[in-house]
Amino acid sequence: MSAPTVRRRRLGAELRRLREAAGLKMGDVTERTGIPASKVSRIESAQVNVKAADLSTLLDCYGVDGASDAGKREALHALAKQGGRRGWWQPYRDIISTDYADLISLEAEAKSMRSFETLLIPGLLQTAAYARATIAAINMTDPPERVNALAEVRVARQSVLTTREDPLEFWAIIHESALRSGIGSSPQVMRDQLQRLLDLQELPNVSIQALAWDTAPHPGMAGPFAVLSFPESADLDVVLVENLTSALYVEDAAEVSRYGSAFERLRAAALPFDKTADLIAQLKDSTT
């Protein structure tokens, strides 16, 4: 399984820029190099890794030669090598979808993530018990072994908040309905989950706001989404929109900007941090 990492996206974007700067269409590249246009397209869109030999051939075709552009070639080869690295989630490749692997890969390299949820606690904030309960409910026919394995993956994803040298900056806006939902076979599951939110809210890189039930009509009524941003200015933000069976990644700059604006409006409408904490604590104490 090969999930497109941020580095592979960066490499693909740079190769496309170099091709266009050379005034070449994909068909021209095929004529000059023998590399199929479909393969060039998949490389530029970060759908596949590029082999070192193919990368050298493309760079030669685009006029990035080894004499005057040795540093450039070396940097791009390094990106290609890094983009092909296997992630910690590879042992789970038989049970996670390509879309899910993409998400984990992007989370691992993102600088910040802004998430809006309507019915569930965001995955990066879930306890293991809450994760198991929600996975079992959504994946109705999965055996317990697969549910447990998927819960392990979800919990392992949370390392980006605490163990990275530069922890992910995570801002979550959670609709009040998700905070009030009875998840799991025991009230203790939800109590522990709410306590988990209170604990995580103390981290300097985690911000949690609740969107109250009686909030006026807002852009979040269209559904949950997440916006991921990356350290390098050349790496465009990515929006994740999930449904029951798949995930959509939005990379068009104009559409991403709309989601960013929607999140800002939701942030302004949501409860401040102290009132959010008060609400969560109140709900925890009243969960029976």
C-alpha contacts under 8 A as a table, 3 or more apart, distances in Angstrom:
res1	aa1	res2	aa2	distance
1	M	90	Q	7.32
1	M	93	R	6.40
1	M	98	T	7.21
2	S	48	V	7.27
2	S	49	N	7.94
2	S	84	G	7.57
2	S	86	R	7.84
2	S	98	T	7.78
3	A	47	Q	7.81
3	A	98	T	6.66
3	A	101	A	5.68
3	A	102	D	4.87
3	A	105	S	6.53
4	P	7	R	7.99
4	P	8	R	5.92
4	P	9	R	6.70
4	P	46	A	5.64
4	P	47	Q	6.19
4	P	48	V	7.37
4	P	83	G	7.31
4	P	102	D	6.12
4	P	105	S	7.11
5	T	8	R	5.19
5	T	9	R	6.38
5	T	46	A	7.93
5	T	83	G	5.83
5	T	102	D	7.34
5	T	105	S	5.56
5	T	106	L	6.11
5	T	109	E	7.74
6	V	9	R	5.04
6	V	10	R	6.14
6	V	83	G	7.58
6	V	105	S	7.72
6	V	106	L	6.35
6	V	109	E	6.60
6	V	235	D	7.37
7	R	10	R	4.97
7	R	11	L	6.16
7	R	79	L	5.85
7	R	80	A	7.53
7	R	82	Q	6.84
7	R	83	G	5.28
8	R	11	L	5.01
8	R	12	G	6.09
8	R	46	A	5.54
8	R	49	N	7.28
8	R	79	L	6.80
8	R	80	A	6.51
8	R	82	Q	7.86
8	R	83	G	4.75
8	R	84	G	7.80
9	R	12	G	5.12
9	R	13	A	6.15
9	R	44	E	7.55
9	R	45	S	6.81
9	R	46	A	5.06
9	R	235	D	7.79
10	R	13	A	5.20
10	R	14	E	6.23
10	R	79	L	7.99
10	R	234	A	7.43
10	R	235	D	6.39
11	L	14	E	5.14
11	L	15	L	6.15
11	L	44	E	7.49
11	L	46	A	7.87
11	L	76	L	6.63
11	L	79	L	6.31
11	L	80	A	6.85
12	G	15	L	5.16
12	G	16	R	6.21
12	G	43	I	5.74
12	G	44	E	3.78
12	G	45	S	5.88
12	G	46	A	5.65
13	A	16	R	5.16
13	A	17	R	6.22
13	A	44	E	5.94
13	A	45	S	7.43
14	E	17	R	4.96
14	E	18	L	6.15
15	L	18	L	5.07
15	L	19	R	6.11
15	L	44	E	6.42
16	R	19	R	5.07
16	R	20	E	6.15
16	R	44	E	5.89
17	R	20	E	5.23
17	R	21	A	5.98
18	L	21	A	4.99
18	L	22	A	6.18
18	L	62	Y	6.15
19	R	22	A	5.14
19	R	23	G	6.50
19	R	24	L	5.57
19	R	25	K	7.37
19	R	62	Y	5.80
20	E	23	G	4.93
20	E	24	L	5.68
20	E	25	K	7.23
21	A	24	L	7.64
22	A	62	Y	5.76
22	A	63	G	7.46
24	L	27	G	7.95
24	L	28	D	5.73
24	L	29	V	6.65
25	K	28	D	5.15
25	K	29	V	6.54
26	M	29	V	5.07
26	M	30	T	6.40
26	M	37	A	5.22
26	M	40	V	6.89
26	M	41	S	7.57
27	G	30	T	5.07
27	G	31	E	6.33
27	G	37	A	5.84
28	D	31	E	5.13
28	D	32	R	6.30
29	V	32	R	5.19
29	V	33	T	5.87
29	V	34	G	7.48
29	V	35	I	7.12
29	V	37	A	7.20
29	V	58	L	7.83
29	V	61	C	7.24
30	T	33	T	5.28
30	T	34	G	4.73
30	T	35	I	4.96
30	T	36	P	5.36
30	T	37	A	5.73
31	E	34	G	5.83
31	E	35	I	8.00
32	R	61	C	7.16
33	T	57	T	6.81
33	T	58	L	7.40
33	T	61	C	7.22
35	I	39	K	6.81
35	I	40	V	7.00
35	I	54	D	7.80
36	P	39	K	5.28
36	P	40	V	6.49
37	A	40	V	5.00
37	A	41	S	6.14
38	S	41	S	5.06
38	S	42	R	6.28
39	K	42	R	5.04
39	K	43	I	6.17
40	V	43	I	5.13
40	V	44	E	6.21
41	S	44	E	5.18
41	S	45	S	6.15
42	R	45	S	5.13
42	R	46	A	6.08
42	R	47	Q	5.03
42	R	48	V	5.90
43	I	46	A	5.12
43	I	47	Q	6.06
43	I	48	V	5.50
43	I	49	N	6.58
43	I	50	V	6.26
44	E	47	Q	7.73
46	A	49	N	7.14
49	N	80	A	7.01
49	N	83	G	6.97
49	N	84	G	6.04
50	V	54	D	6.45
50	V	55	L	6.23
50	V	80	A	6.45
51	K	54	D	5.27
51	K	55	L	6.13
51	K	80	A	7.69
52	A	55	L	5.07
52	A	56	S	6.20
52	A	77	H	6.83
52	A	80	A	7.56
53	A	56	S	5.20
53	A	57	T	6.25
54	D	57	T	5.00
54	D	58	L	6.14
55	L	58	L	5.11
55	L	59	L	6.13
55	L	77	H	7.36
56	S	59	L	5.15
56	S	60	D	6.14
56	S	73	R	7.93
57	T	60	D	5.15
57	T	61	C	6.21
58	L	61	C	4.95
58	L	62	Y	6.18
59	L	62	Y	5.02
59	L	63	G	6.21
59	L	64	V	5.05
59	L	65	D	6.96
59	L	73	R	7.43
60	D	63	G	5.20
60	D	64	V	5.61
60	D	65	D	5.76
61	C	64	V	7.58
64	V	68	S	7.83
64	V	69	D	5.77
64	V	72	K	7.66
64	V	73	R	7.05
65	D	68	S	6.20
65	D	69	D	5.50
65	D	70	A	6.93
65	D	73	R	7.72
66	G	69	D	5.49
66	G	70	A	4.67
66	G	73	R	7.03
67	A	70	A	5.74
69	D	72	K	5.22
69	D	73	R	6.26
70	A	73	R	5.21
70	A	74	E	6.11
71	G	74	E	5.12
71	G	75	A	6.17
72	K	75	A	5.19
72	K	76	L	6.29
73	R	76	L	5.21
73	R	77	H	6.14
74	E	77	H	5.15
74	E	78	A	6.17
75	A	78	A	5.06
75	A	79	L	6.33
76	L	79	L	4.98
76	L	80	A	6.26
77	H	80	A	5.01
77	H	81	K	6.24
78	A	81	K	5.11
78	A	82	Q	6.17
79	L	82	Q	5.12
79	L	83	G	5.94
80	A	83	G	5.08
80	A	84	G	6.49
81	K	84	G	5.45
81	K	85	R	6.88
82	Q	85	R	5.42
86	R	90	Q	6.53
87	G	90	Q	5.72
87	G	105	S	7.38
88	W	91	P	7.23
89	W	92	Y	5.51
89	W	93	R	6.87
89	W	101	A	7.48
89	W	104	I	7.97
89	W	153	V	7.24
90	Q	93	R	5.07
91	P	94	D	7.71
92	Y	95	I	5.67
92	Y	96	I	6.30
92	Y	149	A	7.82
92	Y	153	V	7.78
93	R	96	I	5.53
93	R	97	S	7.54
95	I	146	R	7.26
95	I	150	L	7.41
96	I	100	Y	6.12
96	I	101	A	6.67
96	I	150	L	7.52
97	S	100	Y	5.15
97	S	101	A	6.28
98	T	101	A	5.01
98	T	102	D	6.11
99	D	102	D	5.05
99	D	103	L	6.41
99	D	246	S	6.73
99	D	247	A	5.91
100	Y	103	L	5.05
100	Y	104	I	6.37
100	Y	247	A	7.73
101	A	104	I	5.16
101	A	105	S	6.13
102	D	105	S	5.10
102	D	106	L	6.16
103	L	106	L	5.15
103	L	107	E	6.06
104	I	107	E	5.10
104	I	108	A	6.14
104	I	157	R	6.80
105	S	108	A	5.21
105	S	109	E	6.80
106	L	109	E	5.44
106	L	110	A	5.92
106	L	228	L	7.66
107	E	110	A	5.14
107	E	113	M	7.83
107	E	160	V	7.39
107	E	168	L	7.97
107	E	228	L	7.46
108	A	160	V	6.39
109	E	230	F	6.86
110	A	113	M	7.12
110	A	168	L	6.74
110	A	228	L	6.18
110	A	229	S	5.60
110	A	230	F	4.53
110	A	231	P	6.85
111	K	167	P	7.78
111	K	168	L	5.44
111	K	169	E	6.31
111	K	228	L	7.60
111	K	229	S	5.71
111	K	230	F	4.72
111	K	231	P	5.43
112	S	168	L	5.38
112	S	169	E	4.40
112	S	170	F	5.79
112	S	171	W	7.97
112	S	228	L	5.88
112	S	229	S	5.25
112	S	230	F	6.76
113	M	168	L	7.19
113	M	169	E	6.24
113	M	170	F	4.98
113	M	171	W	6.35
113	M	226	A	6.71
113	M	227	V	5.58
113	M	228	L	4.49
113	M	229	S	6.34
114	R	170	F	6.02
114	R	171	W	4.83
114	R	172	A	5.96
114	R	226	A	5.42
114	R	227	V	5.09
114	R	228	L	6.57
114	R	263	F	7.55
115	S	122	P	7.34
115	S	170	F	7.70
115	S	171	W	6.23
115	S	172	A	4.79
115	S	173	I	6.23
115	S	224	P	7.63
115	S	225	F	6.00
115	S	226	A	4.19
115	S	227	V	6.48
116	F	122	P	7.98
116	F	172	A	5.92
116	F	173	I	4.83
116	F	174	I	5.95
116	F	175	H	7.88
116	F	220	G	7.41
116	F	224	P	5.22
116	F	225	F	5.50
116	F	226	A	6.20
116	F	263	F	7.44
117	E	120	L	6.09
117	E	121	I	6.72
117	E	122	P	6.48
117	E	172	A	7.72
117	E	173	I	6.45
117	E	174	I	5.00
117	E	175	H	6.21
117	E	178	A	7.68
117	E	223	G	7.60
117	E	224	P	4.77
117	E	225	F	6.95
118	T	174	I	6.16
118	T	175	H	4.86
118	T	176	E	7.79
118	T	177	S	6.84
118	T	178	A	6.05
118	T	223	G	6.87
118	T	224	P	5.98
119	L	175	H	6.95
119	L	177	S	6.07
119	L	178	A	4.32
119	L	181	S	7.65
120	L	174	I	7.84
120	L	178	A	4.92
120	L	179	L	7.75
121	I	125	L	6.63
121	I	126	Q	6.32
121	I	174	I	6.83
121	I	178	A	6.24
121	I	179	L	7.33
122	P	125	L	5.50
122	P	126	Q	6.53
122	P	172	A	7.40
122	P	174	I	7.88
123	G	126	Q	5.29
123	G	131	A	7.50
123	G	154	R	6.40
123	G	155	V	7.88
124	L	154	R	7.20
124	L	155	V	7.24
124	L	157	R	6.62
124	L	158	Q	5.01
124	L	161	L	7.99
125	L	158	Q	7.25
125	L	196	R	7.37
125	L	197	L	6.74
125	L	200	L	7.59
126	Q	130	Y	6.08
126	Q	131	A	5.97
126	Q	155	V	7.31
126	Q	193	Q	6.54
126	Q	196	R	7.55
127	T	130	Y	5.22
127	T	131	A	6.08
127	T	155	V	7.25
127	T	192	D	7.48
127	T	193	Q	5.82
127	T	196	R	7.00
128	A	131	A	5.03
128	A	132	R	6.17
128	A	151	A	6.27
128	A	152	E	7.40
128	A	155	V	6.30
129	A	132	R	5.16
129	A	133	A	6.21
129	A	184	G	7.65
129	A	189	V	6.22
130	Y	133	A	5.12
130	Y	134	T	6.18
130	Y	183	I	6.77
130	Y	184	G	6.64
130	Y	189	V	6.07
130	Y	190	M	7.14
130	Y	193	Q	6.71
131	A	134	T	5.33
131	A	135	I	5.99
131	A	151	A	5.47
131	A	154	R	7.19
131	A	155	V	7.89
132	R	135	I	5.21
132	R	136	A	6.00
132	R	147	V	6.20
132	R	148	N	6.30
132	R	150	L	7.83
132	R	151	A	5.38
133	A	136	A	5.27
133	A	137	A	6.23
133	A	183	I	6.58
133	A	184	G	5.11
133	A	185	S	7.93
134	T	137	A	5.04
134	T	138	I	6.15
134	T	183	I	7.12
134	T	184	G	7.59
135	I	138	I	5.23
135	I	139	N	5.76
135	I	147	V	6.24
135	I	150	L	7.52
135	I	151	A	7.26
136	A	139	N	5.29
136	A	140	M	5.87
136	A	142	D	6.99
136	A	144	P	7.86
136	A	147	V	6.02
137	A	140	M	5.54
138	I	244	L	7.55
139	N	142	D	5.69
142	D	146	R	6.20
142	D	147	V	6.40
143	P	146	R	5.59
143	P	147	V	6.44
144	P	147	V	4.97
144	P	148	N	6.05
145	E	148	N	5.23
145	E	149	A	6.26
146	R	149	A	5.01
146	R	150	L	6.14
147	V	150	L	5.21
147	V	151	A	6.18
148	N	151	A	5.03
148	N	152	E	6.22
149	A	152	E	5.01
149	A	153	V	6.44
150	L	153	V	5.08
150	L	154	R	6.31
151	A	154	R	5.03
151	A	155	V	6.21
152	E	155	V	5.24
152	E	156	A	6.04
153	V	156	A	5.02
153	V	157	R	6.24
154	R	157	R	5.27
154	R	158	Q	7.07
155	V	158	Q	5.45
155	V	159	S	7.82
156	A	159	S	5.90
157	R	160	V	6.47
158	Q	161	L	5.71
158	Q	162	T	7.41
159	S	162	T	5.36
159	S	163	T	5.33
159	S	164	R	6.98
160	V	163	T	6.12
160	V	164	R	5.60
160	V	167	P	5.67
160	V	168	L	5.59
161	L	164	R	6.97
161	L	167	P	5.00
161	L	168	L	5.23
161	L	169	E	7.40
161	L	170	F	7.61
161	L	205	N	7.39
161	L	206	V	7.77
162	T	167	P	5.92
163	T	167	P	6.80
164	R	167	P	4.87
164	R	168	L	7.69
167	P	205	N	6.95
168	L	205	N	6.78
169	E	205	N	4.71
169	E	206	V	6.12
170	F	205	N	6.16
170	F	206	V	4.93
170	F	207	S	6.29
171	W	206	V	5.91
171	W	207	S	4.62
171	W	208	I	5.95
172	A	206	V	7.90
172	A	207	S	6.17
172	A	208	I	4.88
172	A	209	Q	6.31
173	I	208	I	5.95
173	I	209	Q	4.80
173	I	210	A	5.63
173	I	211	L	6.56
173	I	266	L	7.53
173	I	267	R	7.01
173	I	270	A	7.28
174	I	178	A	6.70
174	I	179	L	7.43
174	I	208	I	7.49
174	I	209	Q	6.30
174	I	210	A	4.90
174	I	211	L	5.90
175	H	178	A	5.66
175	H	179	L	7.03
175	H	210	A	5.64
175	H	211	L	4.54
175	H	212	A	6.36
175	H	213	W	7.22
176	E	179	L	5.06
176	E	180	R	6.33
176	E	210	A	5.95
176	E	211	L	5.66
176	E	212	A	5.23
176	E	213	W	5.79
177	S	180	R	5.13
177	S	181	S	6.08
177	S	213	W	7.03
178	A	181	S	5.27
179	L	194	L	7.47
179	L	280	I	7.26
179	L	283	L	7.64
180	R	283	L	7.07
182	G	187	P	7.11
182	G	190	M	6.57
183	I	186	S	7.82
183	I	187	P	7.62
183	I	189	V	6.77
183	I	190	M	6.01
184	G	187	P	7.13
184	G	189	V	5.86
184	G	190	M	7.26
185	S	189	V	7.61
186	S	189	V	5.78
186	S	190	M	7.78
187	P	190	M	5.53
187	P	191	R	6.33
187	P	287	T	6.33
187	P	288	T	5.63
188	Q	191	R	4.90
188	Q	192	D	5.93
188	Q	288	T	7.94
189	V	192	D	5.35
189	V	193	Q	6.21
190	M	193	Q	4.87
190	M	194	L	6.10
190	M	284	K	7.53
190	M	287	T	7.46
191	R	194	L	5.23
191	R	195	Q	6.22
191	R	284	K	5.05
191	R	285	D	7.63
191	R	287	T	6.42
192	D	195	Q	5.03
192	D	196	R	6.07
193	Q	196	R	4.92
193	Q	197	L	6.47
194	L	197	L	5.13
194	L	198	L	6.51
194	L	280	I	6.18
194	L	281	A	7.32
194	L	283	L	7.77
194	L	284	K	5.85
195	Q	198	L	5.03
195	Q	199	D	6.21
195	Q	280	I	7.95
195	Q	281	A	7.50
195	Q	284	K	7.03
196	R	199	D	5.06
196	R	200	L	6.09
197	L	200	L	5.15
197	L	201	Q	6.02
197	L	208	I	7.85
197	L	280	I	7.85
198	L	201	Q	5.22
198	L	202	E	7.03
198	L	277	A	6.51
198	L	280	I	7.27
198	L	281	A	7.52
199	D	202	E	5.64
199	D	203	L	7.66
200	L	203	L	5.49
200	L	206	V	6.57
201	Q	204	P	7.79
201	Q	206	V	5.74
201	Q	207	S	5.94
201	Q	208	I	6.23
202	E	206	V	7.37
203	L	206	V	5.41
204	P	207	S	7.78
207	S	273	F	7.71
208	I	273	F	6.71
208	I	276	T	7.46
209	Q	267	R	7.56
209	Q	270	A	6.04
209	Q	271	L	5.84
209	Q	272	P	6.33
209	Q	273	F	5.84
209	Q	276	T	5.61
210	A	270	A	5.67
210	A	271	L	5.52
210	A	272	P	7.91
210	A	276	T	5.42
211	L	215	T	6.89
211	L	266	L	7.72
211	L	269	A	7.08
211	L	270	A	4.45
211	L	271	L	6.09
212	A	215	T	5.48
212	A	270	A	6.77
212	A	271	L	7.02
215	T	218	H	7.67
215	T	269	A	7.11
215	T	270	A	7.89
217	P	221	M	7.30
218	H	221	M	5.95
218	H	265	R	7.67
218	H	266	L	6.95
219	P	222	A	6.19
219	P	262	A	5.73
219	P	265	R	7.59
219	P	266	L	7.23
220	G	223	G	5.51
220	G	224	P	6.67
220	G	262	A	7.18
220	G	263	F	7.92
220	G	266	L	6.96
224	P	241	V	6.80
224	P	242	E	7.57
225	F	239	V	6.92
225	F	240	L	5.65
225	F	241	V	4.89
225	F	242	E	7.16
226	A	239	V	5.57
226	A	240	L	5.13
226	A	241	V	6.84
227	V	237	D	6.82
227	V	238	V	5.77
227	V	239	V	4.45
227	V	240	L	6.43
227	V	256	V	7.79
227	V	259	Y	7.37
227	V	260	G	7.06
228	L	237	D	5.59
228	L	238	V	5.23
228	L	239	V	6.26
228	L	240	L	7.93
229	S	235	D	7.87
229	S	236	L	7.13
229	S	237	D	4.68
229	S	238	V	6.76
230	F	233	S	7.34
230	F	235	D	6.09
230	F	236	L	7.33
230	F	237	D	6.75
231	P	235	D	7.54
232	E	235	D	5.46
233	S	236	L	7.25
236	L	251	E	7.21
236	L	253	A	7.53
237	D	251	E	6.79
237	D	253	A	7.85
237	D	256	V	6.90
238	V	249	Y	6.56
238	V	250	V	5.81
238	V	251	E	5.17
238	V	256	V	6.76
239	V	249	Y	5.63
239	V	250	V	4.92
239	V	251	E	6.65
239	V	256	V	6.19
239	V	259	Y	7.41
240	L	247	A	6.82
240	L	248	L	5.87
240	L	249	Y	4.89
240	L	250	V	6.47
241	V	247	A	5.75
241	V	248	L	5.12
241	V	249	Y	6.51
241	V	250	V	7.80
242	E	246	S	6.16
242	E	247	A	4.28
242	E	248	L	6.19
243	N	246	S	5.60
243	N	247	A	6.10
250	V	255	E	7.13
250	V	256	V	6.60
251	E	255	E	7.40
251	E	256	V	6.33
252	D	255	E	5.42
252	D	256	V	6.06
253	A	256	V	5.11
253	A	257	S	6.09
254	A	257	S	5.12
254	A	258	R	6.48
255	E	258	R	5.10
255	E	259	Y	6.55
256	V	259	Y	5.19
256	V	260	G	6.24
257	S	260	G	4.94
257	S	261	S	6.19
258	R	261	S	5.09
258	R	262	A	6.13
259	Y	262	A	4.90
259	Y	263	F	6.19
260	G	263	F	5.18
260	G	264	E	6.40
261	S	264	E	5.09
261	S	265	R	6.36
262	A	265	R	5.19
262	A	266	L	6.25
263	F	266	L	4.96
263	F	267	R	6.01
264	E	267	R	4.98
264	E	268	A	6.24
265	R	268	A	5.14
265	R	269	A	6.26
266	L	269	A	5.04
266	L	270	A	5.98
267	R	270	A	5.24
271	L	275	K	5.99
271	L	276	T	5.70
272	P	275	K	5.54
272	P	276	T	6.04
273	F	276	T	5.02
273	F	277	A	6.17
274	D	277	A	5.14
274	D	278	D	6.24
275	K	278	D	4.90
275	K	279	L	6.13
276	T	279	L	5.13
276	T	280	I	6.21
277	A	280	I	5.15
277	A	281	A	6.07
278	D	281	A	5.18
278	D	282	Q	6.06
279	L	282	Q	5.07
279	L	283	L	6.14
280	I	283	L	5.15
280	I	284	K	6.10
281	A	284	K	5.06
281	A	285	D	6.22
282	Q	285	D	5.27
282	Q	286	S	6.24
283	L	286	S	5.11
283	L	287	T	6.05
284	K	287	T	5.34
